[in-house]
Amino acid sequence: MSDLFHTILSEARSLEGWLVDMRRSLHRVPEPGNEEHETSAAIRAELDELHIPYRQIGTAVVGLLEGSRPGRCVALRADMDALPIDEPADRPYASLHSGYMHACGHDAHMAVALGAARLLSAHRQDFAGAVKFLFQPAEETTGGARPMIEAGCLEDPHVDLVLGLHVAPDMPAGHIEVKPGSFYGASDNLHIVIRGKSSHAAYPEQGIDAIVVSAAVIQALQTLVSRSISALDSAVITIGKIQGGKRSNIVADEVTLTGTIRTLSEDVRRFLCSKTVETCTQIAAAFGASCEVQTIPSYPVLVNDEQATELVRDTATDILGASMVHLRPKPVLGVEDFAYYLRERPGTFWHLGCGKPGRASPPLHSPEFDIDEGCLAVGVAVQVASALRYLQRAS
């Protein structure tokens, strides 16, 4: 590799003060999905300073940094949106937007991507090809990746490889975790309406109790996972909300159940969604009730390309040392809309440890969540080095 590759980590660490300031600046202005106006403006200002042209797609920003000669194109993605969580006010960089907080580390992801842009822009004469920066809205809500893809963010120029990362508070800051193949689960939203018949509670035989039917449906749905899915596969059905009934002395005529189905393969996903509809409708019919079931597709399974994952693993090992790089043994049933990019292009999604030393770090989506900012330079170095290694192999 070039001399640049071997100096990437030290160059990234020279940006640490700037990275911390940038992360904290973004942390102060958390915004919900597709409303990241201040965030988008801040990103555009940084790209303007670096003379990196960009395109806007709503609040999304797609920057393009071209090297000294033609070649392949790598995309680095950073999500932008925040969560509807109140942040404790005792931090010097606490949220200025009441009711919202960067409790999932997207501020760190953006700072890493901007740091990568800063480092690469200083060396644009030293590599062939191009690097795109995908600053994406709405990861936490509607899935901002898909509309960006539909708007052409992976074309003009054609993206050959896409890389993404997520901070991980359960790992020490600066450690790296990768996993080839299925990494994050698919999610399908579940909406069930059970319709029975009202009667006086003293005369239940004159009605059809939708609450009793719903209890049978919930029990059966749990049995689907334990008895219809192989023990070697992973699946979860969770009913998170129940609404039904009018008064204590009236047999309920309608109950609404909402929940989620999580799976790790498309085959299991299709089977479980179909079996859920069949089970609910047949149980309701056995009670004399009717049942309307909707399984509403959300994010797909995130499947990392094996070669791209090996690229990041080898690169991180070369610049950090083997003790800092870990192979995750099992996938997770959380979801990530980076999966949409991986359905279109080879790529990989990896974890960047952000845990603070000496104590258990609060989890993601918690009001107490925070990061050890020492992880930021490592994130920059691994993304930049992985992109350069890929581009230089083709030159």
N, C-alpha and C positions, 0 to 999 in steps of 0.2 A: 504493500500500500504506500501511498504518497506520504511525504513528511507531514502534510496537513492532517492526515488520519491520526498520526501518532501524537499530535499536539492538541487534538480536539478537547480532551478532558480538561487540560490546563486552561485552554482558551475559554471553555464554558465556565470554569470556576472564576475566571477573571471578570465574568459578568454577574457574579453572585449579588453584589449590591444592587445592580440595576434590576435583576430578576426579582429580588425581594420587594423592591419599591413597586415594580410593575404588578406583581401578584397582589400586594396590599391595595394598590390603587383600584384594581379590578374588583377586589373583595368588597370594597366599600360601596359599590354600586350594583348590587345583585338585582337581576330583572327576570321576570318569568318568560317562558317560551314564546318566541315570536314577538316579544316586546323589548328586546335587548338593544334599545336605541342608543343609550349612553355607552354601553359596552361596545357596540359596533362602531360608534364614532371614535372611541379610544383606539380601537384596533386599526381603523383606517388612518388615524393620525400617525401611528407608529410606522405603518407601511409607507405612508407618504415621506416620512423622514428618511426611510431606507431606500427611497426611489424604487419601490416594488409596486408595479401596477396591480390593480385589483378590479374585480367585478362585484357588484352587489346583487344579491338575490333576496329581496326583503331585508331582513336584518342580517342575513348571512353575508360573509365577506370571503371571496376567493382570490387570494393573492398568487401571483406567478413570478417566480424568480428564475430567469434563464441564465444558464452557464455560458461559457465562452464559445461553445460550438454545439451543434445539434447532437441529440442523444435521447435516451429514454426519459420518462417523467415519473417522479415519485410524489405522492401526495401525503402530507402530514395533517391529520385532523385534530381539531380541538373544539370541544363543545362549549357553549357560552352561557346557557341558562342557569338560573338559580332555583331554589326551592322555597315554598311558602312556610318558612320557619322563622320564628323570632330569635335573633341572636343575642346572647348576653352582651351588655353594653360596656363591659369592663376591659375590652381589648382596645388598644390604640387604633386599630384598623377595622373596628366593628362596622357592620352594615349601616349605611345612612338611609336605606330604604326600609321603612318600618314594615315588618311582616315578611321580609324576604332575606335569605341568607345563602351564601355559597357554602352549603353544607355537604356538597358532594365533590368538592375539589375542582370544579370547572375553572375557577380562577387560576389554579395551578396549571391546569392543562393549557389555558390560553397563554400564560406567562412562558411556559416551556416552548410553545409553538412560536411565539414572538422572539424568544431568545434564539431559537434555531434560525429564524429568518435573519436576525441580526448577525449571527455568526457566519451563516452562509453568504450573506450579502457582501461581507468583507472579503470573501474568497470566490466571488462569482467567476473570476478569470481562471480558477484552478480546477473546474470540473465541467464535464460535458453534460448536456441534457438540461433538465429543468426540475424545479421543486415547486409544487403547488401547496398552498396553505389553506386548508378548508376550515374556516371558523363557522361553526354550525349552531344554529338555534335549536331549541325545543327537543333536546335529547330526553328530558324528564317527562315530557307530556305526549305530544303527537308524533314524535319521530321525525325530526327535521332533516335527517339524512335522505330520506326518500324523495321529498320535493327538490332537494338540491341536485340529486342525481337526475331527476326528470328534467330539471332546468339546464342540464349539460355540464355540471361541475367536473365530471370525469373525462370530458373531451376538450379539444381545442386549447392545448394539445391533449392527446390521448394519454390518460394515466395508465402506467404499467404496473405500479405497485402502490398500495395504500397502507400506511402505518398509523396506529393509534395507541394511546396509553390511558391508563386510569391510575390515580394514586390509590394506595392500599395502606390503611392505617394499622393493619395487623402485621405488617413487615417493617423492620427497621429502615429508617430513611436511607435512600441510596441503593438499597437492594433491589434486584430485578427478578420478576417471575414471569415465565413464559409457559405456554401450553399449546402444542399442536392439536389440530382437530377441533372437536366440539369443546367450547370453552364456556359460553353463556347460553342459557336456555331460550326457548321460544315461549311466547306468552299469548294466550288467547283469553279474551274477556268473556265471561259467562253471565248470561242474563236469563233467568227462568221466571215465568209467571204461571202459577198454579191457580186454577179457577175451580172452586167447589160450589157450594150452595149454602146460603145463610139459613139459620133457624135459631130458635131460642136455645140458650145453653142448657136448659132443663130438659129439652127434647132433641138431643143430638141426632136421633135416628131419622128426624125429618130433614136433616141437612147433609151436606158433605163437607167435612171439616178440612179446609185447605191447610191449616196449621199441622194437623196430624199427617196429611199427605206430604207436606214439606219435610217433616221429620223423617219419614220413610225414604224420601228422595235423598236427603243429606247422608243418611246411613249407607244407602246403596252407592252413592258416589265415592265414598271412602273405600268401599269394597272393590270398586272398579280398579283402583290403583293396586290393592293388595292381591286381587285374584284374577284380574284380566290383563295385567302387565307383567312381563317377566321380571323376576327379582334382580336380573342383571341390567335392566333398564331403569331409568329414573323418570319419575313423573310425580306431580303434586296437583291435587284439586283442593282449592280452598274456597269455602263460602265465607265471604267477609262481611256480608250485610244481609239482614232479613227484615222485611217490612210486611206486616199483615195484621188484620183484625181491626175492629172498631171499638168494642167494649168488652168488659169481662164476662157479660152474660149473653153474648151473641157469638154463635159459631161463625168463624171467619169464612167468608166466601172467596177471598183472594189473598195470596201471599206472593211477594216478589223476593227472589233470591239473586244476589249478585256475587260474583267471585272471579277466580282466575284459574286457568289451567297452565301448568308449566311442564315442558318436556325438553328433551335433549336430542331428539331425532325427528325428522319430518314424517317418517313412517309411524312412529308412536303418536306423534301429534295428530295426524289424520285419523288414526284408529280411535284415539281417546275422545276426540271431538265428536266423531260419529257415534261412538258407544254412549257418550253422555246424553245425546239427544234421544237415542233409542231407549235408554234406561229410564230417563225422566218421564217420557211420554207413556211408556208401558206401565210403570208404577202408578202414575196418576190414573190411567184407565182402569187399573185393577180396583181402585177405590171409587170409581164412578166419576172422577174429576177429569178435567182437561188440563193440558200443560203445553205451554209455548216456550220453546228453548232456542236461544240464539247463542252461537259461539262466534265471537267477533274477533277476527285475526288481528293480532298486534305484532310485536317484533318477532322476526324469525330467529332460528338457532344461529348463534355466532360460531362459524367454523373457520378456524385459522388454517391458512395454507402451510403445509409442512415445511416447504423450502423457505418461505418468508420467515417463519418462526425460527428456523435454524439460522438464518441470516442474522436476526436480532440476537439470538442466544450467543452465537460465535462472536459477534461484534462486541456485545456487552462483556463477554469473558475476556476478550483481548484488551479492552480499555479499563476494566474494573478489577479483573481477577476472578477466578472460578468460584471463590468463596462467596461472592456477592450475587451470583446468578443461580436461580433455582428453577427447577422444572416442576410445575404444578402437577400432582398426580391425578386429581379429579376435577371435573368441571363444576360450575356453580349454576344454580337455577335462577339467579338474578338475570335481568335482561339488559341489552345494550343495542342501541340502534346503529352502531358501527357495523352490525351484521349486514345491513343493506349494502354497504360498500363492498363487503366480502362476497356478496352474491354476484357482484359485477366484475370484480378484479381480484387477483391474488393479493394477499396482504396478511397482516397479523396485528392482533391487539394484545398488549402486555401490561403487566402491573409494575408500578413504580412505588416502592416502599416509601411511606411518609411518616411512619410512627416515630414518636418522640422517645428519646432514651430514658430509661429509669422508671417508666410508669406505663400502665395500660392506656392505650390511646382510645378515646371515644370513637364509636363507629360512624361510618358515613350516615348521612341523613339525621344526625343528632345535633341539637343546638350547641353542644360542647365540642363538636368536631373541629379540629384544627390540624395543621400539618407542621412537620419539621421542615423549615424552608431550605435546609441543606440538600433536600432531594432535588431541587429545581435544576441545578447545574448538571446533575447526573442525567436527568431526563433530557435536557438539551443535548448532552454529549452522545447519548445512545441513539436518539432520533437522527441527529446529524451524521454520525458515523455510519449508521445503518444505511441511510440514504446515499451517502457518498460511496460506500462499498458497492452497493447495487449499481449505481451509475458508472463507476469506474470499471466494473466487470464487463460492461457492454461497450466501453470506449476502446 
